[in-house]
Amino acid sequence: MDRIDDQGLVTEGLQAAGQGRILLIACGALAREVLALRDMNGWSHMDLQCLPAILHNHPEKIPDAVERAVTEAGDAYDRVFVLYADCGTGGLLQARCAALGVEMLQGPHCYSFFEGNAAFAARDEMTAFYLTDFLVRQFDAFVTKPLGLDRHPELRDMYFGNYETLVYQAQTDDPELTEKARACADFLGLAFERRFTGYGDLEAALTQF
């Protein structure tokens, strides 16, 4: 059985690579969703390797981390698909993937492809702060503590004063996560909106394989 730690890393359950297999190199924040889609659809030809989700706090490190994973895979897989969008790399990840000859997800970040890139772009929201299922679960580890809000709550308005709404993009219909997301909005002093996105363009991208 696959096991996921609090960084989204898959620690067991991968099958040995072999002829005809596809390697998915993913952000750890997508681990649950990718495994759910793989198992739901019977995509047994896909193996998943997750990189630490905390790399999103240092996006300049993502291209090198992805390149190492692609290089280490060698010729063990017929195809490698990178399950990152641009994710704050300013186009560097796209350029790196092109140089490596591997495909990657389209879109600026996971908030976009979960909602659907076209729908997200059409909204053109400038005052929304987004959370996914993963970020609701790991709100303290990825928001509260890195920004020092646990030690200096007065910093909240400096970081979030230009936001108006916390938008929870729900991949699953989980009342407990919804209430936790609402509490996150209250903590940040923002209005709350829940959108059930499901897997969005992530599912569409994986289906093509």
Secondary structure, DSSP 4 states (H G I P E B T S, - for coil): --EE-TT--EEE-PPPP-TT-EEEEEEGGGHHHHHHHHHHHT-TTEEEEEE-GGGGGSGGGHHHHHHHHHHHHTTS-SEEEEE---TTSTTHHHHHHHHHT-EE--SSSHHHHHH-HHHHHHH--SSEEEEEHHHHHTHIIIIITTTTTTT-GGGHHHHHTT--EEEEEESS--HHHHHHHHHHHHHHT-EEEEEE-TTHHHHHHHHT-
